[in-house]
């Protein structure tokens, strides 16, 4: 069952005076199944960040539509967009986006607080949030450091807290923007294994990345070139080495300006 439908999405930016137009996306169409793990790759300027912003409802397409779990994002009023994002989407960013004045637990709780946790649960809202966090923190290995502040922990631990914050609302879709970009190799391996575990539990993930290693953990990779979905590869029955090489070969061909990849 498709949880995300992207239908003929285009995005054209016009200069202030209307003299220049830049097409960032052109007729992008694809679907994502519930529980699927999809990576999006492409050169800088290919349109992948524009696509991610549209999926995140941070930008609006010039044409086409995005449907998330039956909700056409066109129908969501501007005043409701923040609530729509909190209720349906989880975000993991390259630079963590944690508040240094909050400890890790309070950073993770923030989406629940903003969604009106106190109004929903009254004086028991802290206990309710803690009950939600406990299994997530244990799974991510941060249950012992929740009262530490971001500046007191490593980059890998910060990213684990960011993943916990994305999961705490039980989102329909996680959008990850270069989640391994600020991590060393050990923390990268740990995060990617964690994403695998979260995905195996049924969480749908879309990840934008430049890293072939990160992309090779996804079940499918979409390649964006010149604003269109140029090619895609599936893991299928291939082992990790074969799948990694398949992604690397496709990326090399696309970057070199070759034709359709076989």
C-alpha positions as CSV (number, residue, x, y, z in Angstrom):
1,X,0.0,0.0,0.0
2,X,1.4,3.4,-1.0
3,X,1.8,5.8,1.9
4,X,3.3,8.6,-0.4
5,X,2.3,9.5,-3.9
6,X,4.2,12.2,-5.9
7,X,2.3,12.9,-9.1
8,X,3.9,15.1,-11.9
9,X,5.5,17.5,-9.4
10,X,7.3,20.5,-10.9
11,X,8.9,23.5,-9.2
12,X,9.8,26.6,-11.1
13,X,11.5,29.5,-9.4
14,X,11.0,33.0,-10.9
15,X,13.2,36.0,-10.2
16,X,11.8,39.0,-8.5
17,X,11.3,40.9,-11.7
18,X,10.0,37.8,-13.5
19,X,12.7,37.9,-16.1
20,X,14.4,34.6,-15.3
21,X,12.9,31.2,-14.6
22,X,14.7,28.2,-13.2
23,X,13.2,24.8,-13.3
24,X,14.2,22.9,-10.2
25,X,11.9,19.9,-10.7
26,X,10.0,18.8,-13.8
27,X,7.2,16.1,-13.8
28,X,8.6,14.1,-10.9
29,X,6.4,11.0,-10.3
30,X,7.0,8.1,-7.9
31,X,5.3,6.3,-5.0
32,X,6.6,5.0,-1.7
33,X,5.1,2.0,0.0
34,X,4.3,1.9,3.7
35,X,7.4,0.6,5.5
36,X,9.8,1.2,2.5
37,X,13.2,2.7,2.9
38,X,14.1,5.0,0.0
39,X,17.3,6.9,-0.7
40,X,17.4,9.9,-3.0
41,X,20.8,10.8,-4.7
42,X,21.9,13.3,-7.2
43,X,24.5,16.0,-7.8
44,X,24.3,19.4,-6.1
45,X,21.7,21.4,-8.0
46,X,19.9,18.3,-9.3
47,X,16.7,19.1,-7.4
48,X,16.8,16.6,-4.6
49,X,16.8,19.2,-1.8
50,X,13.9,21.0,-3.5
51,X,12.0,17.7,-3.7
52,X,12.7,17.0,0.0
53,X,11.4,20.5,0.9
54,X,8.2,19.8,-1.0
55,X,7.7,16.5,0.7
56,X,8.3,18.2,4.0
57,X,5.6,20.8,3.1
58,X,8.3,23.5,3.5
59,X,7.9,24.5,-0.2
60,X,5.0,24.2,-2.6
61,X,5.1,22.7,-6.1
62,X,4.4,24.8,-9.1
63,X,2.5,21.9,-10.5
64,X,1.4,18.4,-9.6
65,X,0.6,17.1,-6.1
66,X,1.9,15.2,-3.1
67,X,-0.4,12.9,-1.3
68,X,0.6,11.5,2.2
69,X,-1.5,8.7,3.5
70,X,-4.5,9.9,1.5
71,X,-4.1,13.6,2.4
72,X,-3.4,15.9,-0.5
73,X,-0.9,18.5,0.8
74,X,-2.6,21.1,-1.5
75,X,-5.6,20.9,0.8
76,X,-3.7,21.7,4.0
77,X,-4.1,25.4,4.8
78,X,-1.0,27.4,5.5
79,X,-2.2,28.0,9.1
80,X,-2.3,24.2,9.6
81,X,1.0,23.3,8.0
82,X,3.1,23.3,11.2
83,X,0.6,21.0,13.0
84,X,0.5,18.8,9.8
85,X,4.3,18.4,9.9
86,X,4.3,17.6,13.7
87,X,1.5,15.0,13.3
88,X,2.7,13.2,10.2
89,X,6.5,13.8,9.6
90,X,9.7,13.2,11.5
91,X,12.9,15.0,10.6
92,X,16.5,14.1,10.9
93,X,19.0,16.8,9.9
94,X,22.7,16.8,9.1
95,X,23.4,19.3,11.8
96,X,21.1,17.7,14.4
97,X,19.1,20.9,15.2
98,X,19.2,20.4,18.9
99,X,18.8,23.2,21.3
100,X,21.8,23.6,23.6
101,X,19.7,25.1,26.4
102,X,17.6,21.9,26.6
103,X,18.9,18.5,27.7
104,X,18.5,15.6,25.3
105,X,15.2,14.5,26.9
106,X,13.6,17.9,26.6
107,X,14.9,18.2,23.0
108,X,13.2,14.9,22.2
109,X,10.0,15.9,24.0
110,X,9.7,19.2,22.1
111,X,7.4,18.0,19.2
112,X,5.0,16.5,21.8
113,X,5.0,19.7,23.8
114,X,4.4,21.8,20.7
115,X,1.5,19.5,19.7
116,X,-0.3,20.3,23.0
117,X,0.8,17.4,25.2
118,X,-0.1,19.2,28.4
119,X,-3.6,20.0,27.1
120,X,-4.2,16.4,26.1
121,X,-2.9,14.7,29.3
122,X,-3.1,17.4,32.0
123,X,-0.7,17.0,34.9
124,X,0.2,13.5,33.7
125,X,1.6,14.7,30.4
126,X,5.3,14.3,31.5
127,X,4.6,10.7,32.6
128,X,2.9,10.1,29.2
129,X,5.8,11.5,27.2
130,X,8.3,9.6,29.3
131,X,6.4,6.3,28.7
132,X,6.7,7.0,24.9
133,X,10.4,7.9,25.1
134,X,11.5,4.9,27.3
135,X,11.5,2.2,24.6
136,X,12.8,4.5,21.9
137,X,15.7,5.7,24.1
138,X,16.5,2.1,25.0
139,X,16.5,1.0,21.4
140,X,18.8,3.9,20.4
141,X,21.1,3.4,23.3
142,X,20.7,6.9,24.8
143,X,18.6,6.0,27.9
144,X,21.6,6.7,30.2
145,X,22.4,10.1,28.8
146,X,18.9,11.8,28.5
147,X,19.7,14.4,31.1
148,X,23.0,15.5,29.4
149,X,23.0,18.6,27.2
150,X,24.0,18.5,23.5
151,X,27.4,20.1,24.1
152,X,28.2,17.3,26.6
153,X,27.8,14.3,24.2
154,X,29.3,13.1,20.9
155,X,28.0,13.8,17.4
156,X,26.8,10.3,17.2
157,X,24.8,10.6,20.4
158,X,23.4,13.9,19.2
159,X,22.2,12.2,16.0
160,X,20.6,9.4,18.1
161,X,18.7,12.0,20.1
162,X,17.6,13.6,16.8
163,X,16.3,10.3,15.6
164,X,14.5,9.8,18.9
165,X,12.9,13.2,18.4
166,X,11.8,12.2,14.9
167,X,10.3,8.9,16.2
168,X,8.5,10.2,19.4
169,X,5.4,11.4,17.5
170,X,5.1,8.0,15.7
171,X,5.2,9.8,12.3
172,X,3.9,8.3,9.0
173,X,7.1,9.3,7.3
174,X,10.7,10.1,8.4
175,X,12.6,12.5,6.2
176,X,16.4,12.5,6.7
177,X,18.6,15.1,5.1
178,X,22.2,14.0,4.8
179,X,21.9,12.4,8.3
180,X,25.5,11.0,8.2
181,X,27.1,14.1,6.8
182,X,28.5,15.4,10.2
183,X,29.4,12.0,11.6
184,X,32.7,10.0,11.7
185,X,32.8,6.5,10.2
186,X,32.0,4.7,13.4
187,X,29.0,6.9,14.2
188,X,27.9,6.6,10.6
189,X,27.8,2.8,10.8
190,X,25.9,3.0,14.1
191,X,23.3,5.4,12.7
192,X,22.8,3.4,9.5
193,X,22.3,0.2,11.5
194,X,19.8,2.1,13.7
195,X,17.9,3.3,10.6
196,X,17.8,-0.4,9.5
197,X,16.4,-1.4,12.8
198,X,13.8,1.4,12.8
199,X,12.8,0.5,9.3
200,X,12.5,-3.2,10.1
201,X,9.9,-2.2,12.7
202,X,7.8,-0.7,10.0
203,X,8.9,2.9,9.9
204,X,8.9,4.5,6.4
205,X,12.0,6.4,5.6
206,X,13.1,8.8,2.8
207,X,16.8,9.8,3.0
208,X,18.6,12.4,0.9
209,X,22.3,11.6,0.8
210,X,25.5,11.9,-1.2
211,X,26.9,8.8,0.4
212,X,26.8,5.5,-1.5
213,X,27.4,3.7,1.8
214,X,24.3,5.4,3.3
215,X,22.2,4.8,0.2
216,X,23.2,1.1,0.1
217,X,21.2,0.6,3.3
218,X,18.0,1.6,1.6
219,X,15.8,-0.9,-0.3
220,X,15.5,1.5,-3.3
221,X,17.6,4.4,-4.6
222,X,16.1,7.2,-6.7
223,X,18.6,9.2,-8.8
224,X,17.6,12.8,-9.5
225,X,19.2,14.6,-12.5
226,X,18.2,18.0,-13.9
227,X,15.0,18.0,-11.9
228,X,13.6,14.6,-13.0
229,X,13.8,11.0,-11.6
230,X,16.5,9.8,-14.0
231,X,17.0,6.3,-12.8
232,X,16.3,4.0,-9.8
233,X,17.8,0.8,-8.5
234,X,16.4,-1.9,-6.1
235,X,18.2,-4.1,-3.7
236,X,16.4,-7.2,-4.8
237,X,18.3,-10.3,-4.0
238,X,21.8,-8.7,-4.2
239,X,24.2,-8.9,-1.3
240,X,25.5,-5.7,0.3
241,X,28.7,-5.6,-1.9
242,X,26.8,-6.1,-5.1
243,X,24.1,-3.5,-4.2
244,X,26.8,-1.0,-3.2
245,X,28.6,-1.4,-6.5
246,X,25.3,-1.1,-8.4
247,X,24.6,2.2,-6.8
248,X,28.1,3.4,-7.3
249,X,28.1,2.5,-11.0
250,X,24.7,4.2,-11.6
251,X,25.9,7.4,-9.8
252,X,29.1,7.4,-11.8
253,X,27.2,7.1,-15.1
254,X,24.8,9.8,-14.2
255,X,27.5,12.2,-12.9
256,X,29.5,11.6,-16.0
257,X,26.6,12.6,-18.2
258,X,25.8,9.2,-19.6
259,X,22.5,8.1,-21.0
260,X,19.9,5.9,-19.4
261,X,21.5,3.4,-17.0
262,X,20.8,-0.2,-17.8
